[in-house]
């Protein structure tokens, strides 16, 4: 296409954005015998068509269904409140509460706050203005206005705050969340040898352990990791998720019949935004109410309580918080130090005996409503105790894989020492390692543990830093490290 056509197209777009109604009236043909769209509908369609043409000129594809680079799940931007599973009143409530907190804001700022397209929010803000809940304070860039609240709007916002103070991203309906879990489920993943080797590339695991872990991970159900402390049970559990694929999409918040459940938790989830788009405009049209995260790996230990497994309501804000199993969907939930929780093991296992079997769970909301949600994660029970001493046969049957993490051999211990030296910044000395094993392990009949090479080298490093000495692996330094580390062991 010639440069003249490119310039003409840009000029048409500028005219259309600056004065859309008049531009369309001058150019659009009228067909009296057919029903005509409104001027605003025609404007939106013409703008979309022109933006697609501009993207073609810029070398990017026209707008279309949202898919990621691998053709995986992407939440598509809604074209109406009905498609988003929302009503005008629900979105209007979020807008009024936000404006009551911030004072005044432009239409695009409000759109970014509730994470809905500006084309939808512009229509809603016009409606709120007609109802005398907001008013124009002045103009804003890109055919926008600066809005402020009226006295009537402030009164309405305060009534909304009494019900719930939430004014963040518009909630996603439960049905859409369930569909997203089905599309991203770990049950549809079948990691093989290659995926497991990549996931555990930074750990030194023997081939037999990987061969046992592979089928357990593919099952997508629960498993027990048991064995002596310090052999890497928690480290293994934390890396299992990597074999299922790297990223998933989750809603920032869920909406269930007026109840708002906050799902995205920065303490549990690591946000990973998509890369920059190509072309003048982002053609992917992604629903901004969703957030792209790494597949979650949530680790809880002795602090776990029954309340963490139920929807909890903050009575001062009336905002509900999702339970741990909901936050860990499509990922891994690790129950570390199993058997040392504040509640009994029977109480914990009875709570999950049905979800582990059926792969769905029931949650009670503060309103009294009970909802069914997916139970789609690999639950790993990590314990230093013998599983049969903790739970009965009925529950063990529902955990098909029980894998013992055994002590490393002497050669594996030596390999771990070599692996940790460059990480900690110490030059490896085979003679010093021979002395350590002969003097402090064989003579003392002390078992090897996977964590000990790292811990002993850290002892040496910290001692040298304190004494302002050159960091090195010597017999004397190993004597000092062993004296501190095994003092009461």
N, C-alpha and C positions, 0 to 999 in steps of 0.2 A: 504494500500500500504506500502511496506517495506521501511525502512530508506535508503537502497541501491538505490531503484528506485527514491526516493526523491533527493538523492545526485546526481545521474546520470542526472536527469532532470535539476537540477540547473547548472551542468557542461555543459550540452548541451546549455542552455540559455546563459551562459557566453560566450561560443564559438561563438554562433550565433550572439550575439550583437557585439563582438569584431571583427569578420570577417564574415559578413553575406553571402557575395556572394560566397566565397570559400567554406564555410560550406554547402551551398545549392548545389553547383556544385558537391560536393563529395557524397552527400546523396540522392539527388532528382533523381528519374528515368526519363528517356527521352522517350517520345512517339512520334516518327517521324511523324506518320500519323495524329496526332491531333495538333491543334494550341497550342503552349506553351505560358504561361504567361512570362512576362519579369522577370529578376532576382529580380528587386526591388519589383514587385507585389508579387512574391513568398516569398520574405523575409518578407513582411508585413503580409501575410496570415499565414506564419509559426510562426512568433512571436506572433500573436494574438492567434493562436491555443495553443501555449506553455504557454502563460500567463493564458489562461482559465484553463489549466491543473494545473498550479501552484496555482490558486485560489481554485480549488477543493481540492488540497493537504492541503491548509491553512484553509480549512473549510468554504470558501465563494463561492457563486454560480458563474458560468461562466458569461461572458458578455452577455448582452441582452437588451431589451427595457428598457428605463429609466422610472421608476415610483416611486412615493414617498411612504412613509410608509402606506398611506391609498389608494394607487392605483390612486392617482390624477395626474394632469398634471405635466409633467417634460419636459423641452426642450431637445431633443436628440442631442448629439454631431454630427455635420455633418461629412460625410466621404469624401466630395469633396467640392470645392468652388461652384460648380453648385448647390449642395444640400443646401448649406448655402445661396444661392441667391446672390452670389458675383462673380466677375470676377477676373482674375489674376491681371489686371491693377488696380482695386480698392484696393485690398489688398496690391499690390506693392507700391501704392501711400502712404498708411498708414505707411508701413515699412520705406520707404525713408524719410518721414517727421519726423518720430520718431528718426531715426538714425542721421538725420541732427541736431536734438536737443540734442541728448545724446552723440554723437561721435561714439563709438563702443559698440557692445553688442553681446552676444552669441545668437545662434538660439533659445534656450529655453526662454531666456529673451524677445526676440522679440515676440515669440509665446504667452507668458503671457501678453504682452502689448496689442496685438490685440485680445486676447482671442480666438484664434483658435488652433486646435490640432497641435502638433509639427510635426507629419507626413506630414501634408499639408504644413506647413511653411518651412520645410526642403527642399521639392521639389521646392518651390517658390524661396527660397534663392539661390539654385543651379542655377535656371534660371536667377536670377538677376546677379549672378556671371558670367554666360556665356555672359550676355549682357554688362559686364564690368561696372556695376553700383555699385557693392560691391566687396570686395576682402577678402580673408582669412587673418586675422592677426595672428592667431595661433589656436591650438586645444583647445577644451573645454571638460569637463567631459561628459560621456555617449554618445560617438560617435557624438559629436557636434563640432562646430567651433566658434571662435570669429570672428565677421565680422566688417569691417570698410568700409566707403564710399570712392569711387573714385571721382576724379574731375567731371567726367561725371555724377555720381550719385548725387553729391551735386547740380549740375546745374539743373538736372531733379527735385530734391526735391524742389528747390526754385520755380520752375514753378508750382508745385502742391500747394505750400503754397499760391500762389497768388489766387488760386481758393478757397481754404479752408484750415484753419490751423488745422483742427481736425486730431488727430493721436491716438485716444483712441481705445476702443473696436470696432471691425468691426461692422458696423450697421446691423440690422436685417431687412429683407424686410417687407414692410407693410402687405403683405398677411399673413405672419407668425404671426405677431402681432394680426391681426384680428382673426385668428384661435385660438390664445391663450385666447383672451377675451371671445370667444364663449365657450371655455372649462372651464373657471373660472368665468363665468358670475354670477352676483348676482341674475339674473332672474331664474337661476336653483337652487337657494338656497331657502329653505322653513323653516326658523327658527320657532320653536315652543315655548311653554311655558318654557321648560327646558333651551333652548338656551338663551331666553330673561332674565330669572332669573340669569343665569351665567354672561351674559353681564352687567347686572345692579346690580351685587351683592354688589358693594361698594357704591351704592346710595340707599337712603331710599325713595322708590317710593310706592305709594299706589296701590293696586291691580287694581283699575279702570283705572289708567293711563297706566299700562302695558297691560291691555286688549284692550285699544284703540291703543296703539303703535304697538301691534303685527300684526294686519292686514295691517297697513300702511307700516311696514317694509317689510312684505311679498310681497307687491305690487311691490317693487323695483322701484317705481316712486317717484315723489316729494311729500313733505308734508310741511305744515306750522306749526311751533311751535310758539305760541304767548301767551302773558301774561305779568304780571308785571315784572320789572327787579328784578333779585336776586333770582328767583325761580328755577334756574338750567336748563334753556333751552339749553344753550351751553353745559353743562355737559351731558345732555341727548343725544344731537346730537352727541357728541364725542364718546359715548359708543354704538351707534347703530351698527357701523361696526363690533363689536366683535361678533354679533349674526350671521354673514354671514360666519364664518370660519376664521381661523387665518392668513394663509399665501397664497400668490400668487406669480407668476413669471412674471417679466416684462423685456423687453430688456433695455440694457443700452442706446442704441441709435437706431433710426429708419433710414433706408435709402430709399429715394423715388427718383428714377431717378437722382441720383447724389447729391441730397440734403440730408444733415445730420441733423436730429432732435434729440436733446438730451432729453431723456425721464426720465431716473432715476435722481432724485433730492434729495440729502441728506437732504435738508431743509424740504422736504415733505414726504420722504420715509425712513423707518427704515429697514436697511438691516439685514436679519436673515439667515446666511449661514446654510447649512445642517450640521448635525452632522458628526463626523468622520466616515469614511467607515471601513468596516471589511475586513480582509484579507490583502495580501501583496499589492494589487493594487486596485484602485477605479474602480469597475466594472460597476458603474452607467452610465458612459459616458455622462455627462451632458454638454450641450452647455454653455460654460463659458461667452458667450456674453449676457447671461440673468442673472438676479439677483433676489434672493428670498427675498421678503419683507413682512412685516405685511400688511394686507389689509389696503390701505391708508385711512386716515381721514384727509382731508384738510379743514382748517377753515380760511376763509377770512372775513374781516369786512368792515369798512368804507374806507379802502385803495383800494378796488377793483376798477379797471378801465377796460374799454373795451379792451385795449391792452392785459390784462391778459387772455382774452378769445380767442386770436388769436395767431397763430404761429408768434413769434418775431425773427427777424434776427439781430444778432450782426454784424454790417457792418465792423467792424475791423477784425473779425475772419471768417466771413461768416458761422458761426454755428448757426443753428436755435434752439430755445427753445420751448418745447411743451407747450400748454396752460394748464390752471388749470384743465379743464374738462377731458383732455387726461391723465394728471397725476393722477387724482382721479378715473379712470376707475376701475371697480370691487370693489369699496369702497364707500365712502361717501364724498360729497362736501357740506360743511356747509357755507351758506351765513349768517353770524352773523350781527346783527344790521341792518337787511334789511330795506331799506328806507333811510339809512344815507350814502349811497355810493356817490362818486363824480359824478357819472352819474345818470340820472333819472331812476326811477323804470321801466318806459315804455321802455326805451332803453335797459335795462338789460333783461326784460322779452321778448321783441320782438326778441332778439338774441336767446333765448332758446325755443321759442314757438313751433317750428317745431321739434327740437331734443327731447323735452320731449314727444312729441306725437309719433314720428317715432323710437326713440331710436338709431338714428345715426345722425352724424353732418358732416358739410362740412367745410374744412379748406383751406385757400388760402396760398400757399407757395410763397416765394420771387421770385421764377423763373416764377411765373404766373400760375403754375399748381394748380388745385383744386382737393382735395382728399376727399373721403368719409371715415370716421372713426367711430368706435363704440362710442355710448353715453350710457355707461353702469355703471351708478352710481346712488345712492340715493341722490337726492338733497334736502337739508333741509333748508328752509328759516326760520330763527329765528328772531323774531322781538318783540319789546315792543308795537308796534302799531297795530291797528285793520286791518287785511288783506283787508277787503272790502274798507278801506280808501286808500289803496296803489295801488291796481290793479283792473282791470275791470273783469266782469263776464267771458269773453272769456278765460282769463288766469286762473282764479280760477277753471274753469271746468277741466283744465289740471292738476291741483293739487288736486287730489281726497280727500286728508285727511288734515283737519285743526284741530289741537289739541291745546286746551288751557291748559297751565300749570298754575294751580290755586295756590293760597296761601295755605300753610300748615295749618292744624288745630292746636289747642293748644297742643293736645297730640302728633301730629307729630313733632311739635316744640320741645317738651320735649324729644322725642326720638332722634331727631337730636342732641340735646345737649349731651345726653348720648353717642351717637355714636362718637362725635368729641372729647370728653374729653380724652380718651386714645391716640388718634392720636396726639393731641397737647401736651399732658403730664400734664394734670390737673386732680386732683381727683374730681369726681362729688359730688356736694352738693345740695341735693334736696331743702333744705330750702332757699338757695341763689337763686335758679331758681324760686321758688314760689315768692320771693320778686321781682325779675326782672319782672316777668309777671304781677304781681299785680300793681307795682309802675310805671313801664315804658312802659307797653303795654295797660293794661285795663284803667288805669287812663288817659293816653294820647290818648286813642282811636287809637293806632298805629297798623297797620296790621303786621302779622307775615310774614317773608320771609325766604326761605330755606337757604340763605347764611348767615343770621345773627348769628346763634349759632357759626359758625366757626369764623366770623369776631370779635365778641365780646370776645370770648376766646383768640384770638390772641392779642387783645388789652390788656387783663389782663396779658398774658404771657410777652409781650414786656415791660409793665410797671414794672412788678416784676423783670425782668432781668436788667432793667436800675437802679432800686432802690436797687438792691442786696437783695431783699426780697424773702422769700419762696413763690413759685408759688402756689396759691390756689384760690378757688372759694368762694368769700365772698361778702356780700352786698356792702361794701365800694368799692371794686374793680369793681363791676358791675356799681356803680354810676359813677366812673371815665370813664369806657369804654363807657357808654351810652352818657356821656357829650361830648366825643370826636367824637363818631361815628355818632350821630344824631344831630350834631351841626347846620347843615343847612338843615336838612331833616324834 
